[in-house]
Amino acid sequence: MQALHHLAFRTCNLEALCGFYEEIFGWRPAREQPGGSVWYELDGVILMFERAEDEEPGIPQGSGELVALRVSPGERETVRLRLQARGEVVEAQTEFTLYFRDPDGRRVGVSTFDFQG
């Protein structure tokens, strides 16, 4: 059986990316490598934010690539309110999922959809 072990997001502005996710989701780092990476533990999966090299390409503007996080309906509303407080744009939404972009332009979703349902 396979399971997701970790994801790594590369960024030119580690501090801004970490600050965004910490403010929107209330995350706290599980591990930090000074100047290099910050790790967050999400239900047994590690999400790493790593400092990108200068020559690495950024995320293409308008990219449809998506990372979606499972949340409760109340958590989804909390995310919406925190985004509004920061002046961030909710790009789209469905019955289950709210879509927005992080500071690097990465498309993020928060979803209440239940696969087991």
TILOTI-561527 format. One record per atom (N, C-alpha, C, O, CB): z, y, x. Coordinates in steps of 0.05 Angstrom, whole numbers, plus 5000, padded with zeros to 4 digits. Atoms other than C-alpha are relative to their C-alpha. Glycine has a CB too. Layout:
! residues N
ZYX ...
***
This chain:
! residues 117
500049765017 500050005000 500050255018 501550265037 502450004981 500149754986 498350695025 501650214985 501850204960 497250105005 498649775012 502551315013 499550235018 499150205042 503149944996 500549764984 501652025036 502450045018 504750045010 499750244981 497949964980 505552135100 500550305004 502850395002 499249875027 499649714996 504352875115 497350144997 495250024999 501250075027 502249825000 499553455106 500650225020 502950295024 499450114971 499749784982 498353995157 498150234993 495750194992 499549915030 501649765006 495954695139 500050175026 502250235036 501250164976 500249834976 493455095199 499750294991 498550354970 497549925017 500049725007 494455845197 500150185024 501350115044 502350064981 499849804979 493556465240 502550174997 503350305016 497550185000 497749845004 499656785209 502249824988 502749814964 499450234981 497950195008 505256265207 502350134984 503250024965 501149865025 497849865013 510556765187 499350074971 501050034953 500950255016 500849925027 506657025127 499749764982 500649774958 497450165001 500450245017 504856325102 502749884993 503149814970 498249805015 497450115006 511956065108 501550184980 502750084961 501649975026 498649815018 514756695075 499049984971 500549994952 499650285009 501150035027 509956615016 501049754986 502149774964 496949995002 499150255013 511655885002 503050004995 504049904975 499149765016 497149995004 519056005012 500850184977 502650114962 501450105026 499449825022 519056584964 499049894973 500549904953 498750275004 501050105025 514656264911 501449754990 502049724967 497049955003 498850255007 517755574913 502949965006 504249774998 498449785013 497250024993 524655694942 500449795022 502749695025 501649934976 499850204979 523255215000 501650105023 501850345028 497249905009 498649954975 527455175062 498949815021 498449575014 503149984998 501150184979 524754885128 501849765005 504349785006 499650155026 498650244992 526754175144 500149985031 501949865042 498649754988 500150014971 524654265217 498250235009 496250304996 498849725010 501749794989 521854825260 499549955030 501449875044 501450274996 500850004972 518154815326 499550295007 497450394999 497549815006 500349714995 519055525352 497150075009 496149975029 501950095021 502649904993 512355885353 497749814993 495449884997 499850075028 502150195003 508555265333 499749894972 497449884961 500549785017 500350125026 510154945266 502650014985 504850034996 499049715002 497750015018 514854935206 499449774981 497249754970 500550274985 500450235018 515854305165 501850034975 504050124976 500849745015 498650005026 517854255092 499949714989 497849594990 498850204980 499950265012 520053605059 499750024970 501350164957 502749855008 500649995028 517153504990 500049724989 497949584989 497350144994 499850265013 519652874956 498949785017 497449615008 498550014973 500850224981 518652435017 497550055015 496849895033 499849754985 502549934985 512252775042 500650255015 501950445005 497650034980 499749764984 512253285098 497650174998 495350085002 500749925030 502149805000 508153915091 500550175025 502650315026 499850174974 499749854975 507054225160 498350254999 496050244991 499349835024 501649764996 504854935171 499950045031 502050075044 501250264986 500449994971 501954985241 498450245008 496550324995 498749745010 501549774990 499655575282 497349915010 497149735026 501650145023 502750064992 492155555289 499250135026 500350335034 498050094978 501149884976 488355685353 498150224991 497150224969 498549785017 501749775006 484456335356 497249934991 496050064975 499950195023 502850075005 477755985354 499649824975 497449774967 498849865023 500350175024 479255555292 499050174977 499750404973 502849884993 501049865023 475455745230 502150024978 503949854976 497549864989 498149965022 479256015170 499049844976 497049694977 500350294993 500850135025 478755765099 497850164988 498050414985 502549974980 502249845011 472055955068 500950144974 502250034957 497649814994 499449845024 472756505016 499049864975 496749774974 498850285002 500850125025 472756224946 499949705000 498949574981 497450104992 500150294998 473555504970 501349874975 503449974965 501449915025 498950155023 474755014913 501949785009 503149654992 497849884984 498150204991 478954554957 502750074988 503350314985 500149995032 497549955015 485754474924 502249825010 501849595016 499549964971 497650164998 492754244938 501750074975 502250304969 501650075027 498549965025 496754144874 502749875003 503049655012 498549894975 497250104999 504254064869 501049944972 500550094953 501850215014 498850085026 507753694813 502550164995 504350175012 500549694999 497749845007 512754134777 500749944970 499149834956 499550305004 499350015028 516554144711 498950254986 498150445000 503149994996 500949765014 514354634657 501650255006 500550475009 500049964969 498349774992 520255084674 499450105028 499450345033 502949924998 500749924972 518555074748 497350145000 496950345015 499949765018 502749875001 511255254731 500450294991 499150475002 498149854981 499549735009 513755864693 501450175021 500850415024 501650004974 498749854978 518356064750 498050085021 498150315031 502249825013 502149934980 512456034798 498350234989 497750415004 498249755006 501649795012 508356464750 501550275003 500250475010 499449944970 498449754998 513956994748 500250105028 500150345033 502749954987 499849924972 514756994823 497450105011 497350295026 501049765017 502749904992 507257074833 499650284989 498750465003 497849814990 500349745012 507257654784 501750215014 500850445019 500849994970 498249814987 513157984819 498850095027 499350315036 502749875005 501349934974 509157964885 497350134996 496150225015 499749745016 502749885005 502858234851 497849815007 495549895011 499750255017 502150214994 499157574864 498549944974 499549974952 501349745011 501750065023 493457364819 500149714993 499949535010 497150085007 500350275010 493556744776 497049974995 495950114977 501749944974 502950025001 486356524786 499049864976 496949934965 499149855025 500850165024 485956024728 502449844991 504449815005 497649825007 498050185010 490155584685 498849824979 497049894965 502450154990 500750195021 489454974641 502649944984 504750074989 498849735012 497650075015 494354654593 502249915018 504649955013 499349774980 498050124982 497854324652 500350145027 502450135039 499249725005 500149914973 496054704715 499550305003 497850414988 497949855016 500349724994 496655414742 498850015029 499849885047 502850164999 501449984975 491955604800 500250285012 500050484998 497149924997 499849754985 492856144853 499249955029 498649725036 502850134998 500750034972 491356274927 502450085017 503950275010 497550175007 497949924981 496156294985 498950225019 496550295017 501049765017 501049784983 495656845039 497649935017 496250115026 502250085018 502450084985 490356445077 497649964983 495449914993 500649745016 502350055018 485956375015 499849724990 497949644977 497550085013 500050285008 487755645004 500650004970 502450144960 502249845016 499650025029 487355454930 502449814995 502449585006 497549894985 497650155006 494055204904 500349974970 499750164955 502550145013 499450045028 495954904838 502849904996 503949775014 498049814987 497550125008 502454754804 499549874973 498650004954 502450214998 500950165023 501654204752 502349854987 504049745001 497849815007 498150165015 505853884698 498749744990 500149594976 501150164977 501450245010 500753334685 501449755009 502249735033 497150005010 498650254994 503952644682 498049775002 496949694982 502249944979 501950224996 499552094712 501049754986 499449584979 499649955029 498950255012 504251564684 499750004970 499849784957 502949985007 500049965028 503651844613 498449834984 498449854959 499250264995 
***
